[in-house]
Amino acid sequence: MQAALVQGILAERGPLTGAALHEAVGGELFGLWKLCRGSGLFDLRVVGRRYVRLDRTVEGFARLSPSLLREFMTYTVVGLPDQAEALASASARLERRIARISRNKRRSAERFTAEVLGMLVPQGLDLEHFCVLIAGDVVYGMAHDVTREESSTGGRVDGSDLDLVVLASDDADPAWVERLDQTIKQRKWLYLRNPMVREEVDYVVKRLSRLTEQAAFDTFPHQVACKVFDEAEYLAGSAALHETGRRVLAERGVPERLVALRERAIVRRAAREHWLLAQPGDTLPEQSVQQFYTDDEAAEFEHR
């Protein structure tokens, strides 16, 4: 990647996100990231925050999200050292945009939940036995709207999915648990296939006893379930049931275990970035893909 080309584009157009800069200069994504991040020729501003994701493909299971490449492409503004004011303005615009996307995604989740409950509550669903929570990018204020392929249908969706957790009390009527699950599933497909919506909804319905079992934190799936519930925020239903679920995790020391995972992920992220910056050339070594971006981002980034 030629530094002069990148410098010329930025001098002409002002600070750009990683994605906009790559669209302007082309070439290898890895080479552009390495040049901007490691050469000392550019000023980078990263918007947002890093948070833990659990991933079987990485050592210790814990990694930081966004990935190195997602962070660069979507959440980073690149400028020249003499563009401090323009860089600050561009970063502020990006921050406002991400906040707006996250708000809109949350509203979509609220609308989805209201539609599902609006069908079932008049028929007898007792919300004292259920609560609906939202997790994922949205709760961190880090949702994006980059169009991507949805794996089950091959269709296109707009950015971050909507991660919902439905917790049912142990004395909830099994018929209503099943009916709620099926209603969400049906609504999920409507949101996915409607070209005016194009939202992917991922969800799980489980009883409190299942969460209690998962709080043992003794397998990878249990760790994922605990991590998702720990980050999740209340949307609808029984707030008391949500608090009961949180107490289950707290009594078993899950929040402290998640903090430890985050601390290890931070150390590994720094080591991974240092190692990648030291690699020769502009092409990402094939064995290093998982250190740079994730499997679910492969289709998006590899076709740029």
Long-range contacts (C-beta under 8 A, 24 or more apart in sequence): 1-25, 1-27, 1-28, 1-31, 1-32, 1-34, 1-35, 1-282, 3-35, 3-39, 3-41, 6-32, 6-35, 6-36, 6-42, 6-78, 7-41, 7-80, 10-42, 10-78, 10-79, 10-80, 10-83, 11-80, 14-79, 14-83, 14-86, 14-90, 15-45, 15-77, 15-78, 15-79, 15-80, 15-83, 15-86, 15-87, 15-90, 15-91, 16-77, 16-78, 16-79, 16-90, 17-73, 17-74, 17-75, 17-76, 17-77, 17-78, 17-94, 18-72, 18-73, 18-74, 18-76, 18-78, 19-73, 19-74, 19-146, 21-78, 22-73, 22-304, 27-282, 28-282, 28-283, 28-284, 29-69, 29-73, 29-284, 29-301, 29-304, 30-276, 30-282, 30-283, 30-284, 30-292, 31-281, 31-282, 31-283, 32-282, 33-68, 33-69, 33-72, 33-292, 34-276, 34-277, 34-279, 34-282, 36-72, 36-78, 37-72, 37-273, 37-277, 38-277, 41-81, 42-78, 42-79, 42-80, 42-81, 43-78, 43-79, 43-80, 43-81, 43-83, 43-84, 43-87, 44-76, 44-77, 44-78, 44-79, 45-76, 45-77, 45-79, 45-87, 45-88, 45-90, 45-91, 46-71, 46-75, 46-76, 47-75, 47-76, 47-77, 47-91, 47-94, 47-95, 47-98, 48-75, 48-95, 48-98, 48-140, 48-141, 48-142, 49-140, 49-141, 49-142, 50-266, 50-269, 51-140, 51-142, 51-231, 51-262, 52-227, 52-258, 52-261, 52-262, 52-265, 54-220, 54-223, 54-224, 54-227, 54-261, 55-294, 56-220, 57-290, 57-294, 57-295, 58-268, 58-290, 59-268, 60-261, 60-264, 60-265, 60-268, 61-220, 61-223, 61-261, 62-261, 62-262, 62-264, 62-265, 62-268, 63-265, 63-268, 63-269, 63-294, 64-265, 64-266, 64-269, 65-137, 65-142, 66-142, 67-292, 67-293, 67-294, 67-297, 68-269, 68-272, 68-273, 68-276, 68-291, 68-292, 68-293, 69-292, 69-293, 69-297, 69-301, 70-293, 70-297, 73-301, 74-144, 74-146, 75-142, 98-141, 98-142, 98-143, 98-144, 99-141, 101-143, 101-144, 101-145, 101-159, 101-160, 102-137, 102-138, 102-141, 102-142, 102-143, 104-143, 105-137, 105-138, 105-143, 105-159, 105-160, 105-162, 106-134, 106-138, 108-162, 108-191, 108-197, 108-199, 109-134, 109-138, 109-162, 109-164, 109-201, 109-235, 110-235, 110-236, 112-162, 112-164, 112-187, 112-191, 112-199, 112-201, 113-164, 113-235, 113-236, 114-236, 115-187, 116-180, 116-183, 116-184, 116-187, 117-236, 117-237, 119-183, 120-176, 120-179, 120-180, 120-183, 124-176, 125-176, 125-179, 125-180, 126-172, 126-173, 126-176, 127-236, 127-237, 127-238, 128-169, 128-238, 128-241, 129-168, 129-169, 129-171, 129-172, 129-173, 129-176, 129-238, 129-241, 130-166, 130-167, 130-168, 130-169, 130-172, 130-180, 130-237, 130-238, 130-241, 131-166, 131-167, 131-234, 131-235, 131-236, 131-237, 131-238, 131-239, 131-241, 131-242, 131-245, 132-164, 132-165, 132-166, 132-234, 132-235, 132-236, 132-237, 133-164, 133-165, 133-166, 133-167, 133-229, 133-232, 133-233, 133-234, 133-235, 133-242, 134-162, 134-163, 134-164, 134-165, 134-232, 134-233, 134-235, 135-163, 135-164, 135-165, 135-228, 135-229, 135-231, 135-232, 135-233, 136-160, 136-161, 136-162, 136-163, 136-202, 136-228, 136-231, 137-163, 138-162, 138-163, 139-231, 139-232, 139-233, 140-231, 146-300, 148-299, 148-300, 149-299, 149-300, 150-192, 150-200, 151-296, 153-192, 153-193, 155-192, 155-193, 155-198, 156-198, 157-192, 157-198, 157-199, 157-200, 158-198, 158-199, 161-199, 161-200, 161-201, 161-202, 162-199, 162-200, 162-201, 162-202, 163-202, 163-203, 163-228, 163-232, 164-201, 164-202, 164-203, 164-204, 164-235, 165-203, 165-204, 165-206, 165-228, 165-229, 165-232, 166-203, 166-204, 166-205, 166-206, 167-206, 167-207, 167-208, 167-211, 167-229, 167-241, 167-242, 167-245, 168-205, 168-206, 168-207, 168-208, 169-207, 169-208, 169-238, 169-241, 170-207, 170-208, 170-209, 172-207, 177-205, 177-207, 180-205, 181-205, 204-228, 208-241, 208-244, 208-245, 208-248, 211-245, 211-248, 211-249, 212-248, 215-248, 215-249, 215-252, 215-254, 216-252, 217-252, 217-253, 217-254, 217-257, 223-261, 226-254, 226-257, 226-258, 227-258, 227-261, 230-254, 230-255, 230-258
